[in-house]
Amino acid sequence: MALYKDITDKPFFIVGPCVMENQELLYTVAEKVAEIGSKYPVTVVFKSSFDKANRTSIHAYRGPGIGKGLEMLNNVKEKFNLPVTTDIHEPFQAAVAAEVVDVLQIPAFLCRQTDLLVAAAETGKIVNIKKAQFLSGQDMFYPAQKVKEAGNEQIILTERGNSFGYNNLVVDFRNIYDMKEFGYPVCMDCTHSVQRPGGAGGKTGGDRKFVPYMSHAARAFGASGYFIETHPDPDHALSDGPNMLYLKDLEELIKSLIS
């Protein structure tokens, strides 16, 4: 409950590399995230995925899996005293991940999966529901209702753009305003919203140069949190490199969003 209060009381940032490539990468990014959390009046949550279950190609790197991944995430939690989050894809993963994480993330493609939402809710952890690319902000009342009626009101709703033609997304920032009407903190996914899904020859492309603009536009519409995937060398990352922010640019962006 204390973390959720922090999330509702001040700007929050969910930050980390897209996928768990190795422990060293997680430590490198987490060290910077912890430093930012100690320097500025913000709440920070470290994020990375143990399995990217919806990669474009069967040959794409998915991650270390739930067992090894949660071990790596717990190492980050203990070493840097950071709250942590990861995404889950199947109902059974909720209770397993909840042994380590503070926030359970529901992927956008799965945000209407009732069994997944209820399983996440029943852990008592914060549930971050990412808005599907095919839903409006107003439609997110119903995924949130599933979590609430399963007995959990610690909910975050995250905007991440809508499908627009082929290999592209568009963000309707009115969705942020609409989701705030439900009374939950609303987060902007500043990096996935600049993706070009499947648009890079068997993998997802993107335009990281637009990340600061997405972030500040979301702030103007009242976002209270920001989801930012970051990597020290995103051009060589194993997942979502084109839309990830360079780690060296992270602090400057966060400073600009809270000034």
N, C-alpha and C positions, 0 to 999 in steps of 0.2 A: 504493500500500500504506500510505503514511503516513496518509492521510486515513481509511482503514478502521480503522487502529489507533486513531486518535483517536475514531472513532465507537464502537468497542468498549470504550474505556477510560474514557469520561466521558459525561455526558448530552449528547445531540445534538438539534438543532432544525433541521428543514427548513422554511424560512419564505419567503413571498413572495406576491405577488398571483396570483390564479387564472390569469389570462391576460395576455399582453403587450398592453396597450392602447396604450402609447407609451413612448419611452425615458425621458421625465421621470418617469413613474410608477415605473419600475424603479429609477431612481436614488434617488428619494425613499425607497422601502422598503429598498433595499440599504444606504443610509447608516445607517439605524436598525439593520439586522441586523448590519452590521459593528461598530457601536458596542457592541451587546450582546455580540458575540463577543469584543471587547477588554476588556470590563468584568467578565465572569463566567467561571468555570471550565467552559465548555461548548464544544462544537463546533457551529458554525453553517454551514448550507448554504443558499444562495439558490435559490429555485424560482420558475419561471413557465413557462407553456405557450405554445408558438408556434402550436399548433392544438388547439382543443377539438373533437375529431372526433366526439364523442358528445353534442352539444347536443340539447336536447329538440326544438327547432324548426329547420326548414331556414333560417329567417330570422334565427336568433341569430348574434351575432358569434362568430367562431371564432378569430381571431388573425391575425398578420401572415404566417404561413407559415414553413416551415423555414429558407429562406435568410435573410430579413430577421430572423426571430426569433433565430437563432443569432448573427447579427451583434450584435443588441441585448444578448443574454446575454453575449457575449464582452466587450462594452463594460463591463458590470457587473463581470465577473471582473477585468478589467485595472484599472479605476478604483478598486475597493474591495478588491482582493486577496482575493476570496471564492471558495470552491468553489461550483459551480453545478450545478443539475440541471434537467431537463425531461422530460416524458413523450414516448414514441414510440409509434406505432400500427401501423407496418408494418416488416418486417424490414430493408428497405433504409435506413430512417432511422437505424438503430443506428450504423453506421459513420460516417455523416455527422455525427450529433449528437456522437459520441465525439470528434470533432476539437476540440470546445469544452468539453463538460460533463465533470464528474468523477463524476457518478452518473446512470445511466440509469433512469428510472422506468417501470415497466410498469403501465398502467392496470388497475384492478380487473376491468373487463369482459373484459380480454384476458389475464388471468394464466395461462390454460391453453393459450395459443397457442404451440405448441412452436417454430415457426420464429422467432417474435419473441423468445422467451426465449433460444434458442441464439444468434441474431444478437447480442443484447445481451451475452451471456456472452463471445462471441468477441472483443469489443472490449477485454477486460481491465479495463473500468471496473466500479465498484461497480454492482450491479443491485438496485434497490429494487422488490420485487414487492408490489403492493397486493392484499390478499385480496379475492376476488370477493364480491359481496353474496349469492351463492348457495352459498358454500363455508364449511365449518367451519375452525377453526384447524388441526385435525389434517390436513385435506385439503391444506394448504399444503406438506406434505412433498414432494409430487410436482412442483409448479412449481420449488421449490428444487432438487430432485434434477436436473431438466433443466438448470438453470444449472450446477450442480456437475459433472455428467457431461460438460458441454461445456467443462470445464477452468477454471471460475471459481468460487472459494469466497468471493468478496467479495459477500455477500448480505445484504440487509435485508428483513425481512418486515413488512408494515404492515397493521394492523387498521383497518377503516373501516366496520364495521357490516354487518348483514344485512337483506335485504328483509323487510318486515313489513307484510302487508296492502297497502293501496293508499297510494301517495305517502308512505311512511314507512320509517324504518330503526330497527333496534334493535341495541344493542351487547351482546354476550355477552362480558364481560371475561375469561371463562375461556379465550377464544381466545388471549389474550396469553400466559398461562401455557403453553398447549399448544404454541404456536409457539416459545417459548423453549426447549422441550425439544429442538429440532433443533440448538441450538447457535449460532444466529445472533442478532444484535441485532434486537429487535422494537420497532417504532415505532407510535405511536398517531396516526391521522389525526383530530385533534381537531375539525376543521371540517367535513369531508365527512360525518362520522358524525352530524352534527346536521341534515343535509339533509332536505328533503321532495321527493324526486325527481319532477320533472314536476308538482309540486303547486301551481304558481302561474300557471296559465293559459298554457301553452305554454313555461314555463321552470321551473327548479327553485327551490323555496322553501327555507326553513330557519329555525332557531331559534338565533341566535348566543349568546343568553343562557346556553345550556347548555355552551358551549365550555369554560369553566373547570372545570365539574363533570366533563365527560368526561375532561379532562386529569388531574385529581387522582385520579379513579377508576382510570385507566390506570396512574398512578404506583403506586397501592396494589397493583395486580396485577403490578408488576414491569417495566413498560415502560422501555426505556432511551432512547427517542427520541420526539419529538413533531413531528408534521407540522401546521403552522398556516398557513393562508392568511390574509393580512392586507392591508388597503387603507386609505389615509387617509380615504376617503369611500365605504365599502362600499355604502351605500344607492344610490349612483349608479354602481357598478361595472358593467362590461359582461358579467360572468359570475360566478355564485355569490355575489352580494352579500349575500343574507340570512344566509348561514352564515359569512361572513368576519369576522374580528376587526378592530375598529378599530385602526389602527396605534398610536394613542396608548395603547392598553391592552396592547400586546405585552410591553413590558419588565416590567410588574408581574406578568403571568401567568408569565413565565419565572422571575422572582425567586421567586415562590411555589412553583414546581415544583422548585427546587434548594435551597430553604432547609431 
